[in-house]
């Protein structure tokens, strides 16, 4: 992607295309592979890879604007722990409870049955399956 693509993405998300936000776009969308990260992970990555010190508030606000527009997904693990995913296709995850790593599971590998009806006045937006895993004891 080019800077103009990043500027358009930011403007479409209701954000002013500042130098720091363009760098965030570069980190998120200029990679060959999709990846999972927390707000803190991304802030640290910006410092390490781009030598950019960006406030957590800027990272947080940018990610939530991108989530609202569908550019990233948020995976909430409870206990106030959230990851973001640049892979926005329908898929599920393994979560390694020891390493805090999310691993993609193709949605065709999980069969969902007997999904309950949502409460009155609600509709199901999306179903995210997260399976907690850890290394086998040896």
Secondary structure by P-SEA (a helix, b strand, c coil): ccaaaaaaaaaaacccccaaaaaaaaacccccccccccaaaaaaaaaacccccccaaaaaaaaaaaaaaccbbbbbccccbbbbbcccccbbbbbcccccbbbbbccccccccccccccccccccbbbbbbbbbcccc
